[in-house]
Amino acid sequence: MTTTDVPTGVDRTSSRNTAVLVAFTAVTNLADGVTKVVLPLMATALTSSPLQISAVGLTLTLPWLLVALHVGVLVDRVDRRGLLWVANGMRLVVVACLLVAAASDTTTLPMLYAGGLILGVAEVIALTSAGALVPDAVAPAGRERANTWVAGAETVCNEFCGPFVGGLLVAAGASVALGSTAVAYVIGIGVLVFLVGKFRVARAEDRGGRTVHSDIAEGLKVLWHSQVLRLMALVLTVLCACWGAWLALMPLIATTTMGLDARGYGFVLSALGVGGLVGALTVGPLNRLLGRRTVMFVDIIGTLAMVAVPVLTTNAVAVAAAAFFGGLGGTLWTVNSRTITQLLVEQEMMGRFSAALRLFSWGAMPVGAALVGVLAEWFGFRVAFAVFAVATLALIVPFLRTFTPAVLNRIYSETGA
């Protein structure tokens, strides 16, 4: 069922569903943000190797490369809200197992790697399902608002509140931190009950006999045949690799070279969320004032600052300031790119397209995490981050030449948005 199937009460239903999606996103991303701090810091207590510690970040994001396309097919075939319940159930099982291990002081690196992989798979299911569900739950007129609040909740809770709270909780003990995330995932499961509608896309009757591989191919074709979508995939691939590198290596840099404790690292990481909050609050006015092209370009500059500043200095304030601009640009890009995608991609293709896009973008995060670990092991972290800064610089020309105001105007005029 799509929002156009409900001619009465659409605004009220859309508002309610937006509130539910924002609440679900906030509580689950808060838990994810805590986990993002807890697992790498648990690893630092077991080893001082940059490669082994960055491998924890690798396991959390590797499933985007391994299962994203197949999950996309699943999202377009079954109830999307049901998949969100499954994802949170998987998260609960992993957190419970790690909680027992932490409480009994039996945690090992292989255990963290296995838990990270399962949590990564759950994230693939949850984010792909939630992204495809928005057009089904919210009327077109309310989607930019919904995207703004959902993206804001993701960034603020995952990158600001989660890491900040995670740093405080880790100081009290890994068991306390993991127990808190379990409670948050349970709340997320309950919130979804209040969504209104049916969230399984009706597909044409002549689709019998379609294979998983043919469905995957359709999603890839949608991505490949659109110049705008191809560019977005290219930019996100590089930027997400930078984020994967930063998140994988920063726990070690913060707790060694920068001399910070768990709370201090949480402060640096939370700067990402502060930037994201500012982005969520200002994306509408900035779009009207500067245009979507300029606003999305901020993400390239912000990510460049995020990976370039640690090359120049390990001052905690400077690194946090760069992270702020990275978080700001990330939210500005996310809101606008989701709105553009929902205009260009048909409803029944959203799961497969989102999975294909994230295969190249989010799938780059484990590549970035692995590469930065190897480079830091061999040449040091400054050289490692310098490589990612150069890659980001290389995006500027293709973005400005392809993502022109004329192209954006054509998209919005052809779709009537």
C-alpha positions as CSV (number, residue, x, y, z in Angstrom):
1,M,0.0,0.0,0.0
2,T,1.3,3.5,-0.8
3,T,0.2,6.8,0.6
4,T,-1.7,7.6,-2.5
5,D,-4.0,4.7,-1.8
6,V,-5.4,6.5,1.2
7,P,-7.3,9.7,0.1
8,T,-8.6,10.7,3.5
9,G,-6.6,11.3,6.7
10,V,-3.3,11.2,4.8
11,D,-1.8,14.2,6.6
12,R,-2.7,12.8,10.0
13,T,-1.4,9.3,9.2
14,S,1.8,10.7,7.7
15,S,2.4,12.8,10.7
16,R,1.9,9.9,13.1
17,N,4.1,7.6,11.0
18,T,6.8,10.2,10.8
19,A,6.7,10.6,14.6
20,V,6.9,6.8,15.0
21,L,9.8,6.5,12.6
22,V,11.7,9.3,14.3
23,A,11.2,7.7,17.7
24,F,12.3,4.3,16.4
25,T,15.3,5.8,14.7
26,A,16.3,7.8,17.8
27,V,16.1,5.0,20.3
28,T,17.8,2.3,18.1
29,N,20.5,4.7,16.9
30,L,21.2,5.8,20.5
31,A,21.9,2.1,21.2
32,D,24.0,1.8,18.0
33,G,26.0,4.9,19.1
34,V,26.8,3.4,22.5
35,T,27.8,0.1,20.8
36,K,30.0,2.0,18.4
37,V,32.0,3.2,21.4
38,V,31.8,0.1,23.5
39,L,33.1,-2.6,21.1
40,P,36.3,-0.7,19.9
41,L,37.1,0.3,23.5
42,M,36.6,-3.3,24.6
43,A,39.1,-4.3,21.9
44,T,41.7,-1.7,23.1
45,A,41.7,-3.6,26.5
46,L,42.7,-6.8,24.6
47,T,45.3,-5.5,22.1
48,S,47.2,-2.5,21.1
49,S,47.5,-3.4,17.4
50,P,45.9,-0.8,15.1
51,L,45.0,-3.6,12.6
52,Q,43.3,-5.7,15.2
53,I,41.3,-2.8,16.7
54,S,40.3,-1.4,13.3
55,A,39.1,-4.9,12.4
56,V,36.2,-4.4,14.9
57,G,35.0,-1.5,12.8
58,L,35.5,-3.6,9.8
59,T,33.2,-6.3,11.1
60,L,30.4,-3.8,11.9
61,T,30.3,-2.6,8.2
62,L,31.5,-5.6,6.2
63,P,28.0,-7.0,5.8
64,W,27.2,-4.1,3.5
65,L,29.5,-5.8,1.0
66,L,28.4,-9.4,1.7
67,V,24.6,-9.3,2.0
68,A,23.3,-5.8,1.0
69,L,21.9,-6.8,-2.4
70,H,20.2,-9.9,-1.2
71,V,18.6,-7.9,1.7
72,G,17.4,-5.4,-0.8
73,V,15.4,-8.1,-2.7
74,L,14.0,-9.3,0.7
75,V,12.9,-5.8,1.6
76,D,10.9,-5.6,-1.7
77,R,9.3,-9.0,-1.1
78,V,8.2,-9.1,2.5
79,D,6.7,-6.8,5.2
80,R,9.2,-4.1,5.9
81,R,8.1,-3.4,9.4
82,G,8.5,-7.1,10.2
83,L,12.1,-6.9,9.0
84,L,12.7,-4.1,11.5
85,W,11.5,-6.3,14.3
86,V,13.8,-9.1,13.1
87,A,16.8,-6.8,13.0
88,N,16.2,-5.6,16.5
89,G,15.8,-9.2,17.7
90,M,19.2,-10.0,16.2
91,R,20.7,-7.0,18.0
92,L,19.3,-8.1,21.3
93,V,20.7,-11.6,21.0
94,V,24.2,-10.3,20.3
95,V,24.2,-7.7,23.0
96,A,23.0,-10.3,25.5
97,C,25.9,-12.7,24.6
98,L,28.5,-9.9,24.9
99,L,26.9,-8.8,28.2
100,V,27.4,-12.2,29.7
101,A,31.0,-12.3,28.4
102,A,31.8,-8.9,29.8
103,A,30.2,-9.7,33.2
104,S,32.3,-12.9,33.4
105,D,35.5,-11.4,32.1
106,T,35.7,-13.9,29.2
107,T,35.6,-11.5,26.3
108,T,37.9,-12.3,23.4
109,L,38.7,-10.6,20.0
110,P,37.0,-13.4,18.0
111,M,33.9,-12.9,20.1
112,L,33.9,-9.1,19.3
113,Y,34.4,-9.9,15.6
114,A,31.5,-12.3,15.5
115,G,29.3,-10.0,17.4
116,G,30.2,-7.1,15.1
117,L,29.4,-9.2,12.0
118,I,25.9,-10.1,13.3
119,L,25.2,-6.5,14.4
120,G,26.4,-5.4,10.9
121,V,23.9,-7.7,9.2
122,A,21.1,-6.4,11.5
123,E,22.1,-2.9,10.5
124,V,21.8,-3.7,6.8
125,I,18.3,-5.1,7.3
126,A,17.2,-2.2,9.5
127,L,18.5,0.7,7.4
128,T,17.4,-0.8,4.1
129,S,13.9,-1.6,5.4
130,A,13.5,1.8,7.1
131,G,14.7,3.7,4.1
132,A,12.3,1.8,1.8
133,L,9.4,2.2,4.3
134,V,9.4,6.0,4.4
135,P,7.7,6.5,0.9
136,D,5.1,3.9,2.0
137,A,4.4,5.5,5.3
138,V,4.6,9.2,4.5
139,A,2.8,11.2,1.7
140,P,5.0,12.9,-0.9
141,A,4.4,16.4,0.5
142,G,5.7,15.3,3.9
143,R,8.8,13.3,2.9
144,E,11.4,16.0,3.0
145,R,10.3,16.8,6.5
146,A,10.3,13.1,7.4
147,N,13.7,12.7,5.9
148,T,15.0,15.7,7.8
149,W,13.8,14.5,11.2
150,V,14.8,10.8,10.6
151,A,18.3,11.8,9.4
152,G,18.6,14.2,12.3
153,A,17.6,11.5,14.8
154,E,20.1,9.1,13.2
155,T,23.0,11.6,13.4
156,V,22.3,13.1,16.8
157,C,21.6,9.8,18.5
158,N,24.2,7.7,16.7
159,E,27.0,10.3,16.6
160,F,26.3,12.6,19.5
161,C,24.2,11.3,22.3
162,G,25.2,7.6,21.7
163,P,29.0,8.2,21.9
164,F,28.7,10.7,24.7
165,V,26.5,8.4,26.8
166,G,28.6,5.4,25.7
167,G,31.8,7.1,27.0
168,L,30.0,7.7,30.4
169,L,28.6,4.1,30.5
170,V,32.0,2.5,29.6
171,A,33.5,4.4,32.4
172,A,31.0,2.6,34.7
173,G,31.7,-0.8,33.0
174,A,31.1,-2.5,29.7
175,S,28.3,-4.5,31.3
176,V,26.4,-1.4,32.2
177,A,26.8,0.0,28.6
178,L,25.7,-3.2,27.0
179,G,22.7,-3.6,29.3
180,S,21.6,-0.1,28.4
181,T,21.7,-0.9,24.7
182,A,19.6,-4.0,25.2
183,V,16.8,-1.9,26.9
184,A,16.9,0.6,24.0
185,Y,16.4,-2.2,21.4
186,V,13.5,-3.5,23.3
187,I,11.9,-0.1,23.3
188,G,12.4,0.1,19.6
189,I,10.6,-3.1,19.0
190,G,7.6,-1.7,20.9
191,V,7.5,1.6,19.1
192,L,7.0,0.0,15.7
193,V,3.5,-1.3,16.8
194,F,2.2,2.3,16.4
195,L,3.0,2.5,12.7
196,V,-0.3,2.8,10.6
197,G,-0.6,0.9,7.3
198,K,0.6,-2.2,5.5
199,F,4.2,-2.1,4.5
200,R,4.6,-4.9,2.0
201,V,4.7,-3.5,-1.5
202,A,2.1,-4.9,-3.9
203,R,4.0,-6.3,-7.0
204,A,2.7,-7.0,-10.4
205,E,1.1,-10.5,-11.0
206,D,3.4,-11.3,-13.9
207,R,6.5,-11.3,-11.7
208,G,6.1,-15.0,-11.0
209,G,9.3,-17.0,-11.7
210,R,11.6,-14.0,-11.1
211,T,14.9,-15.0,-9.5
212,V,16.8,-13.3,-6.8
213,H,19.6,-12.5,-9.2
214,S,17.2,-10.9,-11.7
215,D,15.7,-8.8,-9.0
216,I,19.2,-7.7,-7.9
217,A,20.1,-6.8,-11.5
218,E,17.0,-4.6,-11.7
219,G,18.2,-2.6,-8.7
220,L,21.7,-2.2,-10.2
221,K,20.2,-1.1,-13.5
222,V,18.2,1.7,-11.9
223,L,21.4,3.0,-10.3
224,W,23.6,2.7,-13.4
225,H,21.2,4.3,-15.9
226,S,20.8,7.6,-14.0
227,Q,23.7,10.0,-14.1
228,V,22.7,11.7,-10.9
229,L,22.3,8.4,-9.0
230,R,25.7,7.2,-10.4
231,L,27.4,10.4,-9.2
232,M,25.7,10.0,-5.7
233,A,27.0,6.5,-5.5
234,L,30.6,7.6,-6.5
235,V,30.7,10.4,-3.9
236,L,29.2,8.3,-1.2
237,T,31.7,5.4,-1.9
238,V,34.7,7.7,-1.2
239,L,33.1,9.6,1.7
240,C,31.9,6.5,3.4
241,A,35.4,5.0,3.1
242,C,36.7,8.1,4.8
243,W,34.1,7.7,7.6
244,G,35.0,4.0,8.0
245,A,38.6,4.8,8.3
246,W,38.1,7.6,10.8
247,L,35.7,5.6,13.0
248,A,38.0,2.5,12.9
249,L,41.3,4.3,13.8
250,M,40.1,7.1,16.0
251,P,39.6,5.0,19.2
252,L,43.3,4.1,19.2
253,I,44.5,7.6,18.3
254,A,42.2,9.1,21.0
255,T,43.3,6.8,23.8
256,T,47.0,6.8,22.9
257,T,48.4,9.7,20.9
258,M,45.8,12.2,22.1
259,G,45.9,10.8,25.7
260,L,42.1,10.8,26.1
261,D,40.1,8.4,28.3
262,A,36.7,6.8,27.3
263,R,34.9,10.0,28.2
264,G,37.3,12.1,26.1
265,Y,36.9,9.9,23.1
266,G,33.1,10.1,23.5
267,F,33.4,13.9,23.4
268,V,35.4,13.8,20.2
269,L,33.0,11.3,18.6
270,S,29.9,13.3,19.8
271,A,31.1,16.3,17.8
272,L,29.9,14.4,14.7
273,G,26.4,14.4,16.2
274,V,26.5,18.0,17.1
275,G,27.2,18.8,13.5
276,G,24.5,16.5,12.4
277,L,22.0,18.2,14.7
278,V,22.9,21.6,13.3
279,G,22.5,20.2,9.8
280,A,19.1,18.8,10.6
281,L,17.9,22.1,12.0
282,T,19.3,24.2,9.1
283,V,18.9,22.0,6.0
284,G,15.6,23.6,4.9
285,P,16.7,27.2,5.2
286,L,20.1,26.4,3.7
287,N,18.4,24.7,0.7
288,R,16.4,27.8,0.1
289,L,19.2,30.2,0.6
290,L,22.1,28.4,-1.2
291,G,20.5,25.7,-3.3
292,R,20.7,21.9,-2.9
293,R,23.9,21.7,-5.0
294,T,25.9,23.9,-2.7
295,V,24.4,22.4,0.5
296,M,25.3,18.9,-0.7
297,F,28.8,20.1,-1.6
298,V,29.4,20.9,2.1
299,D,29.6,17.2,2.8
300,I,32.6,16.8,0.6
301,I,34.4,19.7,2.3
302,G,33.3,18.6,5.8
303,T,34.6,15.0,5.2
304,L,37.8,16.4,3.8
305,A,38.3,18.4,7.0
306,M,37.5,15.4,9.2
307,V,40.3,13.2,7.7
308,A,42.8,16.0,7.0
309,V,43.0,17.7,10.4
310,P,44.4,14.6,12.2
311,V,47.2,14.6,9.6
312,L,48.1,18.1,10.8
313,T,47.4,18.0,14.6
314,T,46.2,15.7,17.3
315,N,44.7,18.5,19.4
316,A,41.4,17.2,20.7
317,V,39.6,20.4,20.1
318,A,40.8,20.7,16.5
319,V,39.9,17.1,15.7
320,A,36.5,17.5,17.3
321,A,35.9,20.7,15.3
322,A,36.7,18.9,12.1
323,A,34.3,16.0,13.1
324,F,31.6,18.7,13.7
325,F,31.9,19.8,10.0
326,G,31.9,16.2,8.9
327,G,28.7,15.5,10.8
328,L,27.1,18.7,9.5
329,G,27.8,17.8,5.9
330,G,26.7,14.2,6.4
331,T,23.2,15.2,7.5
332,L,22.9,17.9,4.8
333,W,23.8,15.3,2.1
334,T,21.6,12.6,3.6
335,V,18.4,14.6,3.7
336,N,18.8,15.9,0.2
337,S,20.0,12.7,-1.4
338,R,17.1,10.7,0.2
339,T,14.5,13.2,-1.1
340,I,16.0,13.1,-4.6
341,T,16.1,9.3,-4.6
342,Q,12.4,9.1,-3.5
343,L,11.6,11.3,-6.5
344,L,13.6,9.2,-9.1
345,V,13.0,5.6,-7.9
346,E,9.7,3.8,-8.0
347,Q,8.2,2.5,-4.8
348,E,8.5,-1.2,-5.5
349,M,12.2,-0.7,-6.4
350,M,13.2,1.2,-3.2
351,G,14.5,-1.8,-1.4
352,R,16.7,-3.1,-4.2
353,F,17.9,0.3,-5.3
354,S,18.7,1.4,-1.7
355,A,20.7,-1.9,-1.2
356,A,22.6,-1.3,-4.5
357,L,23.5,2.3,-3.6
358,R,24.6,1.2,-0.1
359,L,26.6,-1.6,-1.5
360,F,28.9,0.9,-3.0
361,S,28.6,3.6,-0.3
362,W,28.2,1.8,3.0
363,G,30.1,-1.1,1.6
364,A,33.1,1.2,1.3
365,M,33.2,1.6,5.1
366,P,34.8,-1.8,5.8
367,V,37.2,-1.2,2.9
368,G,38.1,2.1,4.5
369,A,38.4,0.5,7.9
370,A,40.7,-2.3,6.6
371,L,42.8,0.0,4.4
372,V,43.4,2.6,7.2
373,G,44.4,-0.2,9.6
374,V,47.0,-1.6,7.1
375,L,48.3,1.9,6.2
376,A,48.6,2.9,9.9
377,E,50.3,-0.3,10.8
378,W,53.0,0.2,8.0
379,F,53.3,4.0,7.7
380,G,51.5,5.6,10.7
381,F,48.1,7.2,11.1
382,R,49.1,10.5,9.5
383,V,50.0,8.9,6.2
384,A,46.9,6.8,6.4
385,F,44.5,9.7,6.8
386,A,46.4,11.7,4.2
387,V,45.6,9.1,1.6
388,F,41.9,9.5,2.3
389,A,42.1,13.3,2.2
390,V,43.6,13.1,-1.3
391,A,40.8,10.8,-2.4
392,T,38.2,13.2,-1.1
393,L,39.8,16.1,-3.0
394,A,39.5,14.1,-6.2
395,L,35.7,14.2,-5.9
396,I,35.3,18.0,-6.2
397,V,35.6,18.3,-10.0
398,P,33.3,15.5,-11.0
399,F,30.7,16.6,-8.5
400,L,30.6,20.2,-9.7
401,R,30.6,19.2,-13.4
402,T,27.8,16.7,-13.1
403,F,25.6,17.8,-10.3
404,T,24.6,21.1,-11.9
405,P,21.6,23.4,-11.0
406,A,20.1,22.6,-14.4
407,V,20.1,18.9,-13.6
408,L,18.4,19.4,-10.2
409,N,15.8,21.7,-11.7
410,R,14.9,19.1,-14.3
411,I,14.5,16.4,-11.6
412,Y,12.1,18.5,-9.6
413,S,10.2,19.9,-12.6
414,E,9.7,16.4,-14.2
415,T,8.4,14.9,-10.9
416,G,6.3,17.8,-10.0
417,A,8.0,18.2,-6.6
